[in-house]
């Protein structure tokens, strides 16, 4: 059974491209690496679960245009928040809901792979469509480990079955029927300064260049899916790199309107970090920094208005 990782444990290092690969093979390997960076699995776990399904789908795709569209659809299914919502509707807390959302995203990607691999094969010579044909073909795109992961969460597995047998009752089917938006799939050509800082911070945290939830870190995860950024320390490195003042970075971040503000307009809060008083701002949604929600910080408490 797969390990239920809840946050990044190690440096995410892309494997080197092996000499002798074709351009299409290099593109596929690059796509797999990018997908892997967005799941809380080890490289070995990813290669046993996601990779076979994605490889099968890409091999069945008709040409580069179809492969690009297919990859966008796969990435959209991976990054969409539908799985978290699905978990919460089953009465799970934030932590368990995020774990189930990983299985939900995997189930959606397997469904995409099956649809791509089967194509028109579900229609017989008489022109009749056979619902559930995908279930017989699942072994073509799923490894043993992938099947075990898919079946260990009954709500997700049942919804995956409904995706083919009773589409109108499937949340996965609703996700697959949504057209991916370019804003989700691609970096915007022009990004706000506040958004650029958040993207920078997210990558630094993901690559473990900036620590979080430690006694000395400037980033702490709070209950109810929020994040505390200590000021000015959380902004200083980025401000220096961009030749900006800390206040300018802070103002650009506030313009995104993703931070907490109290009833009288105060947007700076105090916090006790291992007995030391810190001041900072609170981001309302932890997912702006973490694709998988980590545990709450054990070093911070008593957040209140400045």
Secondary structure by P-SEA (a helix, b strand, c coil): ccccccccccccccccccccccaaaaaaaaaaaaaaaaccccaaaaaacaaaaaaaaaaacccaaaaaaaaaaaaaaaacaaaaaaaaaacccaaaaaaaaaaaaaaaaaaaaaaaaacccccccccccccccccccccccccaaaaaaaaccaaaaaaaaaacccccccaaaaaaacccccccccccccccaaaaaaaaaaaaaaacccccccccccbbbbccbbbbbccccccaaaaaaacccaaaaaaaaaaacccccccccccbbbbbcccbbbbbbbbccccccccccccccccccccccc
